[in-house]
Amino acid sequence: MTGATDGDGEAVSEVRRPSVAAVARDRRVWLILAVVAGLLVCCCSAVVGTLVALSSGLLSA
């Protein structure tokens, strides 16, 4: 049996995916994670602040 071929009958080289350790060393990954974490903290603190204000009656009409 022969290896994998493309439509022209030529052998297709295997593409290796980067390992998790290689991806973790990339600074862009850490920057994206930091931005996502910052947005998550901001959104959660806004929700908690709103709930505290509602429970203390500061936002009641």
CHARMM internal coordinates of N, CA and C (Angstrom, degrees):
IC EDIT
DIST 1 N 1 CA 1.4550
DIST 1 CA 1 C 1.5255
ANGL 1 N 1 CA 1 C 108.06
DIST 1 C 2 N 1.3197
ANGL 1 CA 1 C 2 N 117.38
DIHE 1 N 1 CA 1 C 2 N 141.03
DIST 2 N 2 CA 1.4604
ANGL 1 C 2 N 2 CA 121.34
DIHE 1 CA 1 C 2 N 2 CA -177.92
DIST 2 CA 2 C 1.5167
ANGL 2 N 2 CA 2 C 110.06
DIHE 1 C 2 N 2 CA 2 C -94.61
DIST 2 C 3 N 1.3375
ANGL 2 CA 2 C 3 N 115.57
DIHE 2 N 2 CA 2 C 3 N 169.12
DIST 3 N 3 CA 1.4582
ANGL 2 C 3 N 3 CA 120.86
DIHE 2 CA 2 C 3 N 3 CA 179.79
DIST 3 CA 3 C 1.5158
ANGL 3 N 3 CA 3 C 111.37
DIHE 2 C 3 N 3 CA 3 C -74.74
DIST 3 C 4 N 1.3050
ANGL 3 CA 3 C 4 N 116.00
DIHE 3 N 3 CA 3 C 4 N -178.08
DIST 4 N 4 CA 1.4579
ANGL 3 C 4 N 4 CA 121.43
DIHE 3 CA 3 C 4 N 4 CA -179.68
DIST 4 CA 4 C 1.5207
ANGL 4 N 4 CA 4 C 109.66
DIHE 3 C 4 N 4 CA 4 C -69.41
DIST 4 C 5 N 1.3272
ANGL 4 CA 4 C 5 N 115.99
DIHE 4 N 4 CA 4 C 5 N 140.61
DIST 5 N 5 CA 1.4568
ANGL 4 C 5 N 5 CA 121.00
DIHE 4 CA 4 C 5 N 5 CA 178.34
DIST 5 CA 5 C 1.5051
ANGL 5 N 5 CA 5 C 109.46
DIHE 4 C 5 N 5 CA 5 C -129.54
DIST 5 C 6 N 1.3373
ANGL 5 CA 5 C 6 N 114.52
DIHE 5 N 5 CA 5 C 6 N 156.47
DIST 6 N 6 CA 1.4559
ANGL 5 C 6 N 6 CA 117.88
DIHE 5 CA 5 C 6 N 6 CA 174.73
DIST 6 CA 6 C 1.5208
ANGL 6 N 6 CA 6 C 109.19
DIHE 5 C 6 N 6 CA 6 C -89.11
DIST 6 C 7 N 1.3121
ANGL 6 CA 6 C 7 N 117.92
DIHE 6 N 6 CA 6 C 7 N -169.13
DIST 7 N 7 CA 1.4552
ANGL 6 C 7 N 7 CA 121.19
DIHE 6 CA 6 C 7 N 7 CA -176.24
DIST 7 CA 7 C 1.5153
ANGL 7 N 7 CA 7 C 113.67
DIHE 6 C 7 N 7 CA 7 C -63.63
DIST 7 C 8 N 1.3366
ANGL 7 CA 7 C 8 N 119.74
DIHE 7 N 7 CA 7 C 8 N -25.66
DIST 8 N 8 CA 1.4590
ANGL 7 C 8 N 8 CA 122.75
DIHE 7 CA 7 C 8 N 8 CA -178.86
DIST 8 CA 8 C 1.5184
ANGL 8 N 8 CA 8 C 112.32
DIHE 7 C 8 N 8 CA 8 C -88.53
DIST 8 C 9 N 1.3071
ANGL 8 CA 8 C 9 N 118.18
DIHE 8 N 8 CA 8 C 9 N -1.33
DIST 9 N 9 CA 1.4443
ANGL 8 C 9 N 9 CA 121.04
DIHE 8 CA 8 C 9 N 9 CA 179.93
DIST 9 CA 9 C 1.5168
ANGL 9 N 9 CA 9 C 114.09
DIHE 8 C 9 N 9 CA 9 C 88.43
DIST 9 C 10 N 1.3371
ANGL 9 CA 9 C 10 N 117.55
DIHE 9 N 9 CA 9 C 10 N 4.62
DIST 10 N 10 CA 1.4589
ANGL 9 C 10 N 10 CA 120.63
DIHE 9 CA 9 C 10 N 10 CA 178.49
DIST 10 CA 10 C 1.5224
ANGL 10 N 10 CA 10 C 109.24
DIHE 9 C 10 N 10 CA 10 C -87.37
DIST 10 C 11 N 1.3234
ANGL 10 CA 10 C 11 N 115.62
DIHE 10 N 10 CA 10 C 11 N 149.71
DIST 11 N 11 CA 1.4633
ANGL 10 C 11 N 11 CA 120.29
DIHE 10 CA 10 C 11 N 11 CA -178.93
DIST 11 CA 11 C 1.5295
ANGL 11 N 11 CA 11 C 109.97
DIHE 10 C 11 N 11 CA 11 C -67.70
DIST 11 C 12 N 1.3034
ANGL 11 CA 11 C 12 N 114.97
DIHE 11 N 11 CA 11 C 12 N 139.18
DIST 12 N 12 CA 1.4592
ANGL 11 C 12 N 12 CA 121.23
DIHE 11 CA 11 C 12 N 12 CA 179.05
DIST 12 CA 12 C 1.5198
ANGL 12 N 12 CA 12 C 107.71
DIHE 11 C 12 N 12 CA 12 C -96.93
DIST 12 C 13 N 1.3179
ANGL 12 CA 12 C 13 N 116.17
DIHE 12 N 12 CA 12 C 13 N 125.24
DIST 13 N 13 CA 1.4617
ANGL 12 C 13 N 13 CA 119.13
DIHE 12 CA 12 C 13 N 13 CA 178.85
DIST 13 CA 13 C 1.5254
ANGL 13 N 13 CA 13 C 109.26
DIHE 12 C 13 N 13 CA 13 C -77.40
DIST 13 C 14 N 1.3103
ANGL 13 CA 13 C 14 N 115.42
DIHE 13 N 13 CA 13 C 14 N 143.68
DIST 14 N 14 CA 1.4555
ANGL 13 C 14 N 14 CA 120.26
DIHE 13 CA 13 C 14 N 14 CA -179.52
DIST 14 CA 14 C 1.5281
ANGL 14 N 14 CA 14 C 109.54
DIHE 13 C 14 N 14 CA 14 C -75.49
DIST 14 C 15 N 1.3135
ANGL 14 CA 14 C 15 N 115.81
DIHE 14 N 14 CA 14 C 15 N 138.20
DIST 15 N 15 CA 1.4616
ANGL 14 C 15 N 15 CA 121.71
DIHE 14 CA 14 C 15 N 15 CA 178.49
DIST 15 CA 15 C 1.5106
ANGL 15 N 15 CA 15 C 107.17
DIHE 14 C 15 N 15 CA 15 C -101.84
DIST 15 C 16 N 1.3385
ANGL 15 CA 15 C 16 N 115.83
DIHE 15 N 15 CA 15 C 16 N 118.91
DIST 16 N 16 CA 1.4664
ANGL 15 C 16 N 16 CA 120.00
DIHE 15 CA 15 C 16 N 16 CA -179.75
DIST 16 CA 16 C 1.5134
ANGL 16 N 16 CA 16 C 110.00
DIHE 15 C 16 N 16 CA 16 C -86.42
DIST 16 C 17 N 1.3193
ANGL 16 CA 16 C 17 N 115.28
DIHE 16 N 16 CA 16 C 17 N 134.53
DIST 17 N 17 CA 1.4572
ANGL 16 C 17 N 17 CA 120.16
DIHE 16 CA 16 C 17 N 17 CA 176.54
DIST 17 CA 17 C 1.5169
ANGL 17 N 17 CA 17 C 108.85
DIHE 16 C 17 N 17 CA 17 C -82.68
DIST 17 C 18 N 1.3417
ANGL 17 CA 17 C 18 N 117.43
DIHE 17 N 17 CA 17 C 18 N 145.28
DIST 18 N 18 CA 1.4623
ANGL 17 C 18 N 18 CA 118.83
DIHE 17 CA 17 C 18 N 18 CA 179.67
DIST 18 CA 18 C 1.5254
ANGL 18 N 18 CA 18 C 111.19
DIHE 17 C 18 N 18 CA 18 C -67.74
DIST 18 C 19 N 1.3157
ANGL 18 CA 18 C 19 N 115.78
DIHE 18 N 18 CA 18 C 19 N 148.23
DIST 19 N 19 CA 1.4654
ANGL 18 C 19 N 19 CA 119.60
DIHE 18 CA 18 C 19 N 19 CA -179.77
DIST 19 CA 19 C 1.5241
ANGL 19 N 19 CA 19 C 110.16
DIHE 18 C 19 N 19 CA 19 C -74.28
DIST 19 C 20 N 1.3182
ANGL 19 CA 19 C 20 N 116.03
DIHE 19 N 19 CA 19 C 20 N 165.40
DIST 20 N 20 CA 1.4571
ANGL 19 C 20 N 20 CA 121.27
DIHE 19 CA 19 C 20 N 20 CA 179.87
DIST 20 CA 20 C 1.5275
ANGL 20 N 20 CA 20 C 110.32
DIHE 19 C 20 N 20 CA 20 C -63.00
DIST 20 C 21 N 1.3215
ANGL 20 CA 20 C 21 N 116.75
DIHE 20 N 20 CA 20 C 21 N -37.26
DIST 21 N 21 CA 1.4628
ANGL 20 C 21 N 21 CA 120.02
DIHE 20 CA 20 C 21 N 21 CA 179.50
DIST 21 CA 21 C 1.5233
ANGL 21 N 21 CA 21 C 111.29
DIHE 20 C 21 N 21 CA 21 C -65.14
DIST 21 C 22 N 1.3156
ANGL 21 CA 21 C 22 N 117.24
DIHE 21 N 21 CA 21 C 22 N -38.17
DIST 22 N 22 CA 1.4649
ANGL 21 C 22 N 22 CA 120.66
DIHE 21 CA 21 C 22 N 22 CA 178.75
DIST 22 CA 22 C 1.5234
ANGL 22 N 22 CA 22 C 110.69
DIHE 21 C 22 N 22 CA 22 C -67.45
DIST 22 C 23 N 1.3110
ANGL 22 CA 22 C 23 N 116.25
DIHE 22 N 22 CA 22 C 23 N -38.59
DIST 23 N 23 CA 1.4640
ANGL 22 C 23 N 23 CA 119.69
DIHE 22 CA 22 C 23 N 23 CA 178.85
DIST 23 CA 23 C 1.5194
ANGL 23 N 23 CA 23 C 110.17
DIHE 22 C 23 N 23 CA 23 C -68.84
DIST 23 C 24 N 1.3299
ANGL 23 CA 23 C 24 N 117.48
DIHE 23 N 23 CA 23 C 24 N -38.09
DIST 24 N 24 CA 1.4662
ANGL 23 C 24 N 24 CA 121.57
DIHE 23 CA 23 C 24 N 24 CA -178.32
DIST 24 CA 24 C 1.5246
ANGL 24 N 24 CA 24 C 111.44
DIHE 23 C 24 N 24 CA 24 C -66.66
DIST 24 C 25 N 1.3403
ANGL 24 CA 24 C 25 N 117.63
DIHE 24 N 24 CA 24 C 25 N -25.01
DIST 25 N 25 CA 1.4549
ANGL 24 C 25 N 25 CA 120.07
DIHE 24 CA 24 C 25 N 25 CA 179.12
DIST 25 CA 25 C 1.5217
ANGL 25 N 25 CA 25 C 112.07
DIHE 24 C 25 N 25 CA 25 C -79.08
DIST 25 C 26 N 1.3047
ANGL 25 CA 25 C 26 N 117.44
DIHE 25 N 25 CA 25 C 26 N -13.39
DIST 26 N 26 CA 1.4565
ANGL 25 C 26 N 26 CA 121.19
DIHE 25 CA 25 C 26 N 26 CA -177.75
DIST 26 CA 26 C 1.5331
ANGL 26 N 26 CA 26 C 109.48
DIHE 25 C 26 N 26 CA 26 C -75.18
DIST 26 C 27 N 1.3018
ANGL 26 CA 26 C 27 N 116.43
DIHE 26 N 26 CA 26 C 27 N 127.04
DIST 27 N 27 CA 1.4735
ANGL 26 C 27 N 27 CA 120.62
DIHE 26 CA 26 C 27 N 27 CA -177.20
DIST 27 CA 27 C 1.5202
ANGL 27 N 27 CA 27 C 112.35
DIHE 26 C 27 N 27 CA 27 C -67.76
DIST 27 C 28 N 1.3190
ANGL 27 CA 27 C 28 N 116.47
DIHE 27 N 27 CA 27 C 28 N -28.10
DIST 28 N 28 CA 1.4670
ANGL 27 C 28 N 28 CA 118.52
DIHE 27 CA 27 C 28 N 28 CA -179.59
DIST 28 CA 28 C 1.5205
ANGL 28 N 28 CA 28 C 111.25
DIHE 27 C 28 N 28 CA 28 C -64.93
DIST 28 C 29 N 1.3195
ANGL 28 CA 28 C 29 N 117.22
DIHE 28 N 28 CA 28 C 29 N -34.90
DIST 29 N 29 CA 1.4621
ANGL 28 C 29 N 29 CA 120.40
DIHE 28 CA 28 C 29 N 29 CA 178.28
DIST 29 CA 29 C 1.5222
ANGL 29 N 29 CA 29 C 109.96
DIHE 28 C 29 N 29 CA 29 C -62.70
DIST 29 C 30 N 1.3327
ANGL 29 CA 29 C 30 N 116.43
DIHE 29 N 29 CA 29 C 30 N -44.85
DIST 30 N 30 CA 1.4613
ANGL 29 C 30 N 30 CA 120.33
DIHE 29 CA 29 C 30 N 30 CA -179.80
DIST 30 CA 30 C 1.5252
ANGL 30 N 30 CA 30 C 110.84
DIHE 29 C 30 N 30 CA 30 C -66.36
DIST 30 C 31 N 1.3332
ANGL 30 CA 30 C 31 N 118.02
DIHE 30 N 30 CA 30 C 31 N -35.57
DIST 31 N 31 CA 1.4602
ANGL 30 C 31 N 31 CA 120.53
DIHE 30 CA 30 C 31 N 31 CA 178.08
DIST 31 CA 31 C 1.5224
ANGL 31 N 31 CA 31 C 110.68
DIHE 30 C 31 N 31 CA 31 C -65.21
DIST 31 C 32 N 1.3263
ANGL 31 CA 31 C 32 N 116.84
DIHE 31 N 31 CA 31 C 32 N -43.85
DIST 32 N 32 CA 1.4652
ANGL 31 C 32 N 32 CA 120.44
DIHE 31 CA 31 C 32 N 32 CA 178.57
DIST 32 CA 32 C 1.5195
ANGL 32 N 32 CA 32 C 110.61
DIHE 31 C 32 N 32 CA 32 C -63.54
DIST 32 C 33 N 1.3405
ANGL 32 CA 32 C 33 N 117.01
DIHE 32 N 32 CA 32 C 33 N -42.76
DIST 33 N 33 CA 1.4697
ANGL 32 C 33 N 33 CA 119.75
DIHE 32 CA 32 C 33 N 33 CA 178.53
DIST 33 CA 33 C 1.5239
ANGL 33 N 33 CA 33 C 111.09
DIHE 32 C 33 N 33 CA 33 C -63.75
DIST 33 C 34 N 1.3288
ANGL 33 CA 33 C 34 N 117.73
DIHE 33 N 33 CA 33 C 34 N -37.63
DIST 34 N 34 CA 1.4695
ANGL 33 C 34 N 34 CA 120.68
DIHE 33 CA 33 C 34 N 34 CA 179.01
DIST 34 CA 34 C 1.5282
ANGL 34 N 34 CA 34 C 111.13
DIHE 33 C 34 N 34 CA 34 C -66.02
DIST 34 C 35 N 1.3142
ANGL 34 CA 34 C 35 N 117.26
DIHE 34 N 34 CA 34 C 35 N -41.01
DIST 35 N 35 CA 1.4680
ANGL 34 C 35 N 35 CA 120.51
DIHE 34 CA 34 C 35 N 35 CA 178.88
DIST 35 CA 35 C 1.5240
ANGL 35 N 35 CA 35 C 110.51
DIHE 34 C 35 N 35 CA 35 C -65.31
DIST 35 C 36 N 1.3234
ANGL 35 CA 35 C 36 N 116.98
DIHE 35 N 35 CA 35 C 36 N -43.87
DIST 36 N 36 CA 1.4664
ANGL 35 C 36 N 36 CA 120.46
DIHE 35 CA 35 C 36 N 36 CA 179.11
DIST 36 CA 36 C 1.5275
ANGL 36 N 36 CA 36 C 110.51
DIHE 35 C 36 N 36 CA 36 C -63.49
DIST 36 C 37 N 1.3314
ANGL 36 CA 36 C 37 N 116.84
DIHE 36 N 36 CA 36 C 37 N -42.24
DIST 37 N 37 CA 1.4636
ANGL 36 C 37 N 37 CA 119.71
DIHE 36 CA 36 C 37 N 37 CA 179.12
DIST 37 CA 37 C 1.5297
ANGL 37 N 37 CA 37 C 110.84
DIHE 36 C 37 N 37 CA 37 C -64.55
DIST 37 C 38 N 1.3219
ANGL 37 CA 37 C 38 N 116.90
DIHE 37 N 37 CA 37 C 38 N -40.29
DIST 38 N 38 CA 1.4683
ANGL 37 C 38 N 38 CA 120.00
DIHE 37 CA 37 C 38 N 38 CA 178.11
DIST 38 CA 38 C 1.5152
ANGL 38 N 38 CA 38 C 112.28
DIHE 37 C 38 N 38 CA 38 C -62.71
DIST 38 C 39 N 1.3247
ANGL 38 CA 38 C 39 N 116.05
DIHE 38 N 38 CA 38 C 39 N -43.79
DIST 39 N 39 CA 1.4645
ANGL 38 C 39 N 39 CA 119.15
DIHE 38 CA 38 C 39 N 39 CA 178.16
DIST 39 CA 39 C 1.5235
ANGL 39 N 39 CA 39 C 111.56
DIHE 38 C 39 N 39 CA 39 C -64.21
DIST 39 C 40 N 1.3188
ANGL 39 CA 39 C 40 N 116.22
DIHE 39 N 39 CA 39 C 40 N -38.56
DIST 40 N 40 CA 1.4588
ANGL 39 C 40 N 40 CA 120.40
DIHE 39 CA 39 C 40 N 40 CA 179.39
DIST 40 CA 40 C 1.5291
ANGL 40 N 40 CA 40 C 110.93
DIHE 39 C 40 N 40 CA 40 C -64.67
DIST 40 C 41 N 1.3210
ANGL 40 CA 40 C 41 N 116.83
DIHE 40 N 40 CA 40 C 41 N -42.80
DIST 41 N 41 CA 1.4640
ANGL 40 C 41 N 41 CA 120.61
DIHE 40 CA 40 C 41 N 41 CA 179.21
DIST 41 CA 41 C 1.5256
ANGL 41 N 41 CA 41 C 110.41
DIHE 40 C 41 N 41 CA 41 C -64.75
DIST 41 C 42 N 1.3392
ANGL 41 CA 41 C 42 N 117.15
DIHE 41 N 41 CA 41 C 42 N -42.66
DIST 42 N 42 CA 1.4702
ANGL 41 C 42 N 42 CA 119.97
DIHE 41 CA 41 C 42 N 42 CA 179.95
DIST 42 CA 42 C 1.5245
ANGL 42 N 42 CA 42 C 111.78
DIHE 41 C 42 N 42 CA 42 C -63.19
DIST 42 C 43 N 1.3244
ANGL 42 CA 42 C 43 N 116.21
DIHE 42 N 42 CA 42 C 43 N -44.20
DIST 43 N 43 CA 1.4664
ANGL 42 C 43 N 43 CA 119.70
DIHE 42 CA 42 C 43 N 43 CA -179.13
DIST 43 CA 43 C 1.5258
ANGL 43 N 43 CA 43 C 111.22
DIHE 42 C 43 N 43 CA 43 C -66.24
DIST 43 C 44 N 1.3252
ANGL 43 CA 43 C 44 N 115.99
DIHE 43 N 43 CA 43 C 44 N -42.37
DIST 44 N 44 CA 1.4700
ANGL 43 C 44 N 44 CA 118.76
DIHE 43 CA 43 C 44 N 44 CA -179.67
DIST 44 CA 44 C 1.5166
ANGL 44 N 44 CA 44 C 111.39
DIHE 43 C 44 N 44 CA 44 C -66.41
DIST 44 C 45 N 1.3292
ANGL 44 CA 44 C 45 N 117.39
DIHE 44 N 44 CA 44 C 45 N -39.66
DIST 45 N 45 CA 1.4610
ANGL 44 C 45 N 45 CA 118.99
DIHE 44 CA 44 C 45 N 45 CA 179.92
DIST 45 CA 45 C 1.5226
ANGL 45 N 45 CA 45 C 110.75
DIHE 44 C 45 N 45 CA 45 C -68.21
DIST 45 C 46 N 1.3266
ANGL 45 CA 45 C 46 N 118.28
DIHE 45 N 45 CA 45 C 46 N -34.19
DIST 46 N 46 CA 1.4694
ANGL 45 C 46 N 46 CA 120.69
DIHE 45 CA 45 C 46 N 46 CA 176.71
DIST 46 CA 46 C 1.5193
ANGL 46 N 46 CA 46 C 110.61
DIHE 45 C 46 N 46 CA 46 C -66.06
DIST 46 C 47 N 1.3116
ANGL 46 CA 46 C 47 N 117.47
DIHE 46 N 46 CA 46 C 47 N -41.17
DIST 47 N 47 CA 1.4714
ANGL 46 C 47 N 47 CA 120.83
DIHE 46 CA 46 C 47 N 47 CA 179.11
DIST 47 CA 47 C 1.5213
ANGL 47 N 47 CA 47 C 110.04
DIHE 46 C 47 N 47 CA 47 C -65.81
DIST 47 C 48 N 1.3258
ANGL 47 CA 47 C 48 N 117.20
DIHE 47 N 47 CA 47 C 48 N -44.47
DIST 48 N 48 CA 1.4673
ANGL 47 C 48 N 48 CA 120.39
DIHE 47 CA 47 C 48 N 48 CA 179.86
DIST 48 CA 48 C 1.5267
ANGL 48 N 48 CA 48 C 110.14
DIHE 47 C 48 N 48 CA 48 C -63.98
DIST 48 C 49 N 1.3272
ANGL 48 CA 48 C 49 N 117.33
DIHE 48 N 48 CA 48 C 49 N -42.14
DIST 49 N 49 CA 1.4738
ANGL 48 C 49 N 49 CA 119.99
DIHE 48 CA 48 C 49 N 49 CA 177.80
DIST 49 CA 49 C 1.5085
ANGL 49 N 49 CA 49 C 112.64
DIHE 48 C 49 N 49 CA 49 C -61.63
DIST 49 C 50 N 1.3164
ANGL 49 CA 49 C 50 N 116.20
DIHE 49 N 49 CA 49 C 50 N -40.34
DIST 50 N 50 CA 1.4663
ANGL 49 C 50 N 50 CA 119.83
DIHE 49 CA 49 C 50 N 50 CA 178.18
DIST 50 CA 50 C 1.5194
ANGL 50 N 50 CA 50 C 111.00
DIHE 49 C 50 N 50 CA 50 C -65.57
DIST 50 C 51 N 1.3348
ANGL 50 CA 50 C 51 N 117.45
DIHE 50 N 50 CA 50 C 51 N -42.02
DIST 51 N 51 CA 1.4618
ANGL 50 C 51 N 51 CA 120.06
DIHE 50 CA 50 C 51 N 51 CA 178.63
DIST 51 CA 51 C 1.5184
ANGL 51 N 51 CA 51 C 112.08
DIHE 50 C 51 N 51 CA 51 C -64.46
DIST 51 C 52 N 1.3343
ANGL 51 CA 51 C 52 N 116.55
DIHE 51 N 51 CA 51 C 52 N -39.72
DIST 52 N 52 CA 1.4678
ANGL 51 C 52 N 52 CA 119.82
DIHE 51 CA 51 C 52 N 52 CA 177.70
DIST 52 CA 52 C 1.5207
ANGL 52 N 52 CA 52 C 110.69
DIHE 51 C 52 N 52 CA 52 C -64.76
DIST 52 C 53 N 1.3342
ANGL 52 CA 52 C 53 N 116.76
DIHE 52 N 52 CA 52 C 53 N -42.42
DIST 53 N 53 CA 1.4670
ANGL 52 C 53 N 53 CA 120.15
DIHE 52 CA 52 C 53 N 53 CA 179.03
DIST 53 CA 53 C 1.5278
ANGL 53 N 53 CA 53 C 110.85
DIHE 52 C 53 N 53 CA 53 C -64.62
DIST 53 C 54 N 1.3242
ANGL 53 CA 53 C 54 N 117.52
DIHE 53 N 53 CA 53 C 54 N -39.58
DIST 54 N 54 CA 1.4587
ANGL 53 C 54 N 54 CA 119.84
DIHE 53 CA 53 C 54 N 54 CA 178.49
DIST 54 CA 54 C 1.5320
ANGL 54 N 54 CA 54 C 111.46
DIHE 53 C 54 N 54 CA 54 C -67.37
DIST 54 C 55 N 1.3175
ANGL 54 CA 54 C 55 N 115.70
DIHE 54 N 54 CA 54 C 55 N -40.37
DIST 55 N 55 CA 1.4629
ANGL 54 C 55 N 55 CA 118.09
DIHE 54 CA 54 C 55 N 55 CA -177.76
DIST 55 CA 55 C 1.5220
ANGL 55 N 55 CA 55 C 112.38
DIHE 54 C 55 N 55 CA 55 C -71.11
DIST 55 C 56 N 1.3198
ANGL 55 CA 55 C 56 N 117.64
DIHE 55 N 55 CA 55 C 56 N -26.70
DIST 56 N 56 CA 1.4747
ANGL 55 C 56 N 56 CA 119.44
DIHE 55 CA 55 C 56 N 56 CA 177.57
DIST 56 CA 56 C 1.5052
ANGL 56 N 56 CA 56 C 112.28
DIHE 55 C 56 N 56 CA 56 C -89.54
DIST 56 C 57 N 1.3176
ANGL 56 CA 56 C 57 N 117.59
DIHE 56 N 56 CA 56 C 57 N -3.15
DIST 57 N 57 CA 1.4660
ANGL 56 C 57 N 57 CA 121.15
DIHE 56 CA 56 C 57 N 57 CA 175.51
DIST 57 CA 57 C 1.5146
ANGL 57 N 57 CA 57 C 113.57
DIHE 56 C 57 N 57 CA 57 C 83.82
DIST 57 C 58 N 1.3200
ANGL 57 CA 57 C 58 N 118.85
DIHE 57 N 57 CA 57 C 58 N 14.22
DIST 58 N 58 CA 1.4659
ANGL 57 C 58 N 58 CA 120.00
DIHE 57 CA 57 C 58 N 58 CA -179.11
DIST 58 CA 58 C 1.5135
ANGL 58 N 58 CA 58 C 112.67
DIHE 57 C 58 N 58 CA 58 C -72.89
DIST 58 C 59 N 1.3257
ANGL 58 CA 58 C 59 N 117.27
DIHE 58 N 58 CA 58 C 59 N -25.86
DIST 59 N 59 CA 1.4659
ANGL 58 C 59 N 59 CA 119.66
DIHE 58 CA 58 C 59 N 59 CA -176.96
DIST 59 CA 59 C 1.5243
ANGL 59 N 59 CA 59 C 112.28
DIHE 58 C 59 N 59 CA 59 C -103.50
DIST 59 C 60 N 1.3253
ANGL 59 CA 59 C 60 N 117.65
DIHE 59 N 59 CA 59 C 60 N 10.01
DIST 60 N 60 CA 1.4664
ANGL 59 C 60 N 60 CA 118.53
DIHE 59 CA 59 C 60 N 60 CA -179.47
DIST 60 CA 60 C 1.5233
ANGL 60 N 60 CA 60 C 110.17
DIHE 59 C 60 N 60 CA 60 C -75.92
DIST 60 C 61 N 1.3175
ANGL 60 CA 60 C 61 N 115.91
DIHE 60 N 60 CA 60 C 61 N 146.84
DIST 61 N 61 CA 1.4612
ANGL 60 C 61 N 61 CA 120.35
DIHE 60 CA 60 C 61 N 61 CA -176.13
DIST 61 CA 61 C 1.5144
ANGL 61 N 61 CA 61 C 110.83
DIHE 60 C 61 N 61 CA 61 C -87.49
END
COOR INIT
IC SEED 1 N 1 CA 1 C
IC BUILD
